[in-house]
Amino acid sequence: MQETHQKHLDESIQLELNLATLYTVFNDSFPEDEDFWWELAMEERGHAALLQQEKKHPQQSEFFPKNLLAKDLQSLIDTNARITQLISNYKEHAPSRGEALQTAHDLEMAAGESHFQHFLDSPTSSPAANIFKQLNQEDCDHAARILQYMQKNLTE
């Protein structure tokens, strides 16, 4: 596996795990929304597990989906640093419910996460892409789900 590809894979795995941790913090902070946050956290862990499988058992380059990982490594690094800081801050002082939802939406729109959704929505180009898409079939676009949840639950 190329070193650049390895770094992208590592940062992408970390992004998914960091989001799962943040959503778990939100799960613990908002009992009225715990099912929502728990589901998102589990899905992020599932995304990380898929990427970890690729790391453990790399596909030949012609089989690995070329558009699975975000191209901008620095953006992934920056987003991971931001999420790590938010986790630390929110463990100390929980955000408001609206702030938690807005933060999650903003992060889902960030490079790595929105890129993963674009991959899921793109035409399938390899056997590995088919596997990733089948395993994530039940995972809808997180950003859209968060926005829909905000609209439904913060305006009532």
N, C-alpha and C positions, 0 to 999 in steps of 0.2 A: 504494500500500500504506500503510495506517495506520501511524503512528509506533510505537504500542504493539505492533501485530502485527510490525513490523520488528524491534523489540527482542527480542520473544519468539523470533522466527525466528533472529536472530543468536545469542542465548544457547543455543538448542536445537542449532544447528549446532556451537557451541563445546563443548557438553556431549558430543556424539558424538565430536568430534575429540579432546577431552581423554581420554575413556575409551579411545579407540583408542591414544593415546600411552601411557597407563598400562598397558594390556594388552601393548603392545610392550615396555615395561620388564620386565613379568613374563615375557614370552616370552624375553627375553635373560637373565633371572635364573634360570630353571628349565628347563634343557634337557629334563628328563623330561616337562615339560608344554608344550613349545613349540608343538606342533600345536594344542593346545586354545586357548592364548592367542592364537596367530596367527589362528585362525579367528574368534575373538571380535573381535579388532582389525579384521580386514577387514570384518566385518559392521557394526561401528560406523562405519567409514569409508563404507560403503555407505549407512547411514542419513544421514550428513552430506551425502553427495552428492545424495540425494533432496531434502533440505531446501534445499541450495544451488541445485538446479534451480528450485525454487519461487521463490527469491530472484531468480534471473536472469530467469525467465519467469513472473511472477506470474499466478495464475489469478484470474478474476473472483471476487469474494467468494462468490457463490452456488455456485461450483464447488470452492472450497477447503474441505477437510474441517474443520468447525468444532471438532472434538475432537482434531485432530492435535497441537496444541501444548499444553503444560501451561499452566494459567491463572495460576499463581503465579510471576511473574517473579523475585521476590526469592529464592525457593527455587532457581530455576535459577542465579542469580548466586552464591548461597552454595555450591551444589554444585560449580559450576565452580571457585570459589576453593579449596574443599577438595581437589578432584582435582589442581589445579595444585600445591598444597602437598605432596600425597602423591607426586606425580611427582618433585618436587625432593628430598624426603626419601628416597624409595626408590632414586633414582639414586646417592645418597651411601651409603646403608646398605640393602641389600636386606632385605625382610621375610622371615620364615619362609614356607615354602610354605603352611602353614595360614592365616597372617595375610593373605597375598596373596589366597587364595581367599575368605576371610571379608570382606576389604575390598571385593573385586569384587562379592560378593553384596550387601553393604550398599549399595553405590553403585547397583546395578541396582534395588534397592528404593526408591531415592530418587525424588523427585517426577517429574523429567523422564523418566527411563528407564522407570519403571513406567507412567507415563502413555502413553508410546509403545506399550508392550505392550498396554495397555487399548484404545488406538486400533485396533491390529491385530486384537484380539479382538472389537471392536464390530461391529454390523451396518453394512454399507456404505451411505453416504448420498449419495454423489456420484461422478461419473466420476473425479475426482482421487483419491478414497479408493480406488476400485477399482485404479487404477494403483499407488498406494503399497503396497497389500496384495499385489498380484500380484508386484511386484518384491521384496517381503520374504517371500514365501511360504516360502522355505527357512529363514528365521530363526526358530527357536523361541524361546520365552521364555528370555532369558539368565539371569535369576535362578534359574529352575528347573534349567537346564542346569549352572550353577555349583554349585548345591547337590547335584545328582546326582553331579557329578564329584568334589566334596569327599567325599561319602559313600563313593564307590567307591574313591578313590585315597588317602585319608588313614587309612582303617581297615584297609588291607591290611598 
